[in-house]
Amino acid sequence: MDLYQQYHAYGGRGPTCVRTGLSLAVLATILIILRLYVRLRINNLGTTALLWAIAAWGLTVITQIFGVLAALHGLGNHMTVLLETGEAHNFLKFTWLTVFFFCVAIATGKAAVAVFLIEITGLAYPKIRRTLILLAAANFLISVPIAIYSQFHCSPVSAIWDPLRQNQCNARAYVLLSYVIGSVAAASDVALALLPTYLLWSLQIDRRIKQLLCVLLGLGIVASIAAIVRTWASGFLEGADASYHLGILFTWGEVEEWLVIIAMSVPPTWPLFKPLFQRFASMVSRSGSHLSGGKNYENKGDDASTENVLHIRQERAFELTSEHRLSRDRKRASYLEIEEHE
């Protein structure tokens, strides 16, 4: 049955919110499964970070379920439609349940990224380790109380789900708190995205692999942008047509929470994708070598051939040197399985 026929308040920005959230949820779920496979079948590293990631994924799934229910009952649609269809009560109920689990899930996601980076660094960078612990603790200390307050900001508490008693809720105070939690989340995303670049750049590994991993871990920058937009959209809670404009807040909230899980789940699955990347890089390198060698033979004859052989030998010597450097970094890179298995 068509959702529009079954749920008469479904519409406006709600469908976009649902499609965005579910699409990212599928991708994140696949990566979590692959990450679990790597942990069970390939290496025994990163157990604590994996458990935190699974916890963040589970809370985000719960958030997504309530978010879909909120959209089906009018989130993203105009308040006049909700009142005409009698869905205002259900809209408020599922919306505030989504808000509660979102606050907890987003803090858990940030903590999971911090634990992941702590396991990579080990004891090598004590200042960075303390910074990561501080970031995780700050997110929990701010997000959890706000999550609880979101369910008790009306007097009486039962007014939170009553569309006729919304004037008994302190929406202004919650909006201000939303600005606080959004600012902390955005700053945390930037820090958690930039730190991996600093950590990985010191490793003696292939430059292309290093760049790829930095880009993947740097997806947190996009999450920080989503957090900024979500924080800005929090002001719509005080508006007359809040249900319609909240579609923006929820859509960018979904982008933020799912991207955090995706960004921290791609690097641990690297052992599965590394052979494909190396095979592609090897094909490109051989193709370039053949083209370069052909031009040298045409233009310079036997002397060019000799120079080409010497050049290949020099490249091989450099590769052997690089392999020696890689062996020294095996312990620090083993978590991401950057090196080939023997």
Secondary structure, 3 states (H helix, E strand, C coil): CCHHHHCCCCCCCHHHHHHHHHHHHHHHHHHHHHHHHHHHHCCCCCHHHHHHHHHHHHHHHHHHHHHHHHHHCCCCCCHHHHHHHCCHHHHHHHHHHHHHHHHHHHHHHHHHHHHHHHHHHCCCCHHHHHHHHHHHHHHHHHHHHHHHHHCCCECCHHHHHCHHHHHHECHHHHHHHHHHHHHHHHHHHHHHHHHHHHHHHCCCCCHHHHHHHHHHHCCHHHHHHHHHHHHHHHHHHHCCCHHHHHHHHHHHHHHHHHHHHHHHHCHHHHHHHHHHHHHHHHHHHHHHHHHHHHHHHHHHHHHHHHHHHHHHHHHHHHHHHHHHHHHHCHHHHHHHCCCCCC
